C-alpha cells in the first residue's frame, strides 16, 4: 500500500499524528544540536577554566565568558560574579544557579512525554472509528456477500492508524530517553565540577581569612 493510501486509510487521526511526528522531528533536531555542542566542548572548557583559576582569575573569567552558551560556564560565571563571597555563600550561589539552569537542560521533556502518551491513543481511536465505519456498512442478511470482503479490508486498513501511532510514539521515546540520559549525566558532571570549583575557591579564600583573623 502506498504512503498516500496509508494516510487515507488511517482516517482523520492521521492529521494530528502527522503534526506530532513533524513536531517531534523538529524538537529532536534542536535537542540533538544542543547536546552535541555541550558534550563536545564542556569538558575542555571546564578543565581549562579550573586550571586558569588557580593561576590567573581574570583569564579564567575570560575563558568562561567566551563559552557562555554552555550551562556549566554560566553556572561558574554566576557564582564567580559574587564579590568576595565566603565559602558558604559561594556554595549556595553554585547550587541556586545550577537549579536555574535545569529548565534549559530539560527543555521540551513535557512535549516529548505528551507525544509519547497521546500518539498510541490517537492510533487506537482511529482504529475504533474505522471499525465503527466498517461494521456500519455491513447489512445483516448479506454476511456471505461482497460486503463481508469490504468489511475485512476496512478492518485491516483501520489498523493503520494504530500502527502509525505506535511508530510515532516509539520513535519519540527512543530519542526522549537518550536526552534523559544526557540530562542525568550532565547533572552529575555539574555537581562534580562545582565541587572542584568550590574547593579551589576555599583555598583561594583561606589566606584572606587567616589575614583578617591575624589583624583583629
C-alpha positions in Angstrom: 0.0 0.0 0.0 1.4 3.4 -1.0 2.0 6.1 1.6 -0.8 8.3 0.4 -3.2 5.3 0.6 -2.0 4.5 4.1 -2.6 8.1 5.1 -6.2 8.0 3.8 -6.8 4.5 5.3 -5.8 5.8 8.7 -8.6 8.3 8.8 -8.9 11.7 10.4 -6.5 10.9 13.3 -3.6 10.7 10.8 -3.6 14.5 10.7 -2.7 15.0 14.4 -0.3 12.1 14.2 1.4 13.8 11.2 1.6 17.0 13.3 3.1 15.1 16.2 5.7 13.5 14.0 6.8 16.8 12.5 6.9 18.5 15.9 8.9 15.6 17.4 11.4 15.6 14.5 11.9 19.4 14.9 12.4 19.2 18.6 14.7 16.1 18.3 16.9 18.1 15.9 17.1 21.0 18.3 18.0 18.9 21.3 20.5 16.9 19.3 22.3 20.0 18.3 22.2 21.3 21.8 23.6 18.1 23.4 26.2 17.7 20.7 27.5 21.2 21.4 27.5 20.7 25.1 29.1 17.2 25.2 31.8 18.2 22.6 33.0 21.4 24.3 32.2 21.5 28.0 34.9 19.0 29.2 37.7 21.0 27.7 36.2 24.4 28.8 36.0 23.2 32.4 39.5 21.8 32.5 41.0 25.0 31.1 38.9 27.2 33.3 39.8 25.4 36.5 43.4 25.4 35.6 43.4 29.1 34.8 41.5 29.9 38.0 44.4 28.7 40.1 46.9 30.9 38.2 45.0 33.8 36.6 41.5 34.7 37.8 40.8 37.2 35.0 41.9 34.7 32.4 39.5 32.1 33.8 36.7 34.6 33.6 37.5 35.5 30.1 37.5 31.8 29.1 34.2 31.3 30.7 32.7 34.3 29.0 33.8 33.0 25.6 31.8 29.9 26.2 28.8 31.4 28.0 26.4 29.4 25.7 27.3 26.3 27.8 25.3 25.7 31.0 28.3 24.9 33.1 30.1 28.1 32.0 27.0 30.2 33.0 26.9 28.5 36.4 30.6 29.2 37.1 30.2 32.8 35.9 27.2 33.4 38.1 29.0 32.2 41.2 32.3 34.0 40.5 30.4 37.2 39.9 29.8 37.5 43.7 32.5 39.8 45.0 34.5 38.4 48.0 32.0 35.6 48.6 32.6 33.4 51.7 32.8 29.6 51.0 29.3 29.1 52.2 27.9 32.0 50.1 29.9 30.6 47.1 28.4 27.1 47.6 24.9 28.5 47.8 25.4 30.6 44.7 26.6 27.5 42.8 23.6 25.5 43.9 21.0 28.2 43.2 22.4 29.0 39.7 22.6 25.3 38.9 18.9 24.9 39.8 18.1 27.9 37.5 19.9 26.1 34.6 17.8 22.9 35.0 14.9 24.1 32.8 17.3 24.6 29.8 18.6 21.0 30.2 15.1 19.5 30.5 13.6 21.7 27.7 10.8 20.0 25.7 10.6 17.0 28.0 6.9 17.7 28.7 6.2 17.9 25.0 8.0 14.6 24.3 6.1 12.9 27.1 2.8 14.2 25.7 3.6 12.9 22.2 4.6 9.5 23.6 1.4 9.3 25.6 -1.1 10.6 23.1 0.1 9.0 19.8 -0.9 5.4 20.7 -4.2 6.7 22.0 -4.9 8.6 18.8 -4.0 5.5 16.8 -6.4 3.4 18.8 -9.1 6.0 18.4 -8.6 5.8 14.6 -8.9 2.1 14.7 -12.1 2.2 16.7 -13.6 4.8 14.3 -12.6 2.7 11.3 -14.2 -0.4 12.8 -17.4 1.5 13.5 -17.5 2.7 9.9 -16.8 -0.8 8.5 -19.4 -2.5 10.6 -21.9 0.3 9.9 -21.8 -0.6 6.2 -22.5 -4.3 6.9 -26.0 -5.4 6.3 -27.5 -8.3 8.2 -28.5 -11.0 5.8 -25.7 -10.3 3.4 -23.0 -11.8 5.6 -21.5 -14.0 2.9 -21.6 -11.4 0.2 -19.2 -8.9 -1.1 -19.8 -6.6 1.8 -18.0 -9.1 4.1 -14.9 -8.7 2.0 -15.2 -4.9 2.1 -15.6 -5.0 5.9 -12.5 -7.3 6.2 -10.5 -4.9 4.1 -11.8 -2.0 6.1 -10.7 -3.6 9.4 -7.1 -4.1 8.0 -7.0 -0.5 6.9 -8.3 0.7 10.2 -5.4 -0.8 12.0 -3.1 1.5 10.0 -3.8 4.3 12.5 -2.8 2.2 15.5 0.4 1.2 13.7 1.1 4.8 12.9 0.5 6.0 16.4 2.9 3.3 17.8 5.6 4.3 15.3 5.4 7.9 16.3 5.5 7.0 20.0 8.4 4.6 19.7 10.4 6.9 17.6 9.9 9.8 20.0 10.5 7.6 23.1 13.9 6.4 21.8 15.2 10.0 21.5 13.5 11.2 24.7 15.2 8.5 26.7 18.5 9.4 25.1 18.1 13.0 26.0 17.1 12.0 29.5 20.4 10.0 29.8 22.3 13.1 28.7 20.5 15.2 31.3 21.3 12.8 34.1 24.9 12.7 33.1 25.1 16.5 32.8 23.7 16.9 36.4 26.4 14.6 37.7 29.0 16.5 35.7 27.8 19.9 37.0 27.9 18.6 40.6 31.4 17.2 40.2 32.8 20.4 38.5 31.0 22.7 41.0 32.7 20.7 43.8 36.1 21.2 42.2 35.5 24.9 41.8 34.3 25.2 45.4 37.5 23.6 46.7 39.6 26.0 44.6 37.6 28.9 45.9 38.1 27.8 49.5 41.8 27.5 49.0 41.8 31.0 47.5 39.7 32.4 50.3 41.6 30.8 53.2 44.6 33.2 53.1 42.2 36.1 53.4 40.5 34.6 56.4 43.9 34.0 58.1 45.0 37.5 57.3 41.7 39.0 58.7 41.9 36.9 61.8 45.6 38.0 62.5 44.7 41.7 62.2 42.0 41.5 64.8 
